[in-house]
Every structure is written in structure tokens, then in C-alpha cells.
């Protein structure tokens, strides 16, 4: 096994934990949706996944993470003139976050 295969396997083995971490963070956000810091942290988690997953060959995970990353970042920058409330944003993100969590928990190499 070469170094790249080793790194890819290590990344694959880390995905279930990343899924659990994302799910736990999402639950905290649901309980405290007015906490902007939790939304910022969620965006950072998703942003890291959107870049790292495709780099290791997990294109589906990257494809699920990218639009979440962009949507949260756009909201945080306040670029949408018709910006939803944080509660509305959280409601819109529920299904995509659940899909990403499931992809992480069930990733195959």
C-alpha cells in the first residue's frame, strides 16, 4: 500500500466520526439556533468536508457538502436581500445536513 492509499484509508476510517460530530453539532444548533457561533462552526465543518472529501476520492460527500457550505456562508455574509431568519435557514438545511451525515456514516472506500 502506497502513502496515498494509506492516507485515503485513514480518511475513510475518519468519516463515521466526522458524521457523528456533524450530527452532534447539528443537534446543538437545533437546540440553540440563535447562537451564531454554532452556525459559523457548522459552516466550517462543512467547508472542510467540501474540500477534503473530493481530494481523497469521496466525490459524493464533497457534492453534498459544497452547496451547504455555500448556502451557510452566503447567509452569514448577509448577501441575500431576502435573507431568512436563522430558524428558517436551519429548517432549510435539515434535509441536506441529514443526507451528508448519512453519507459520512455509511461511506465506503
Order of alpha helices (4+ residues) and beta strands (2+ residues): alpha-alpha-alpha-alpha
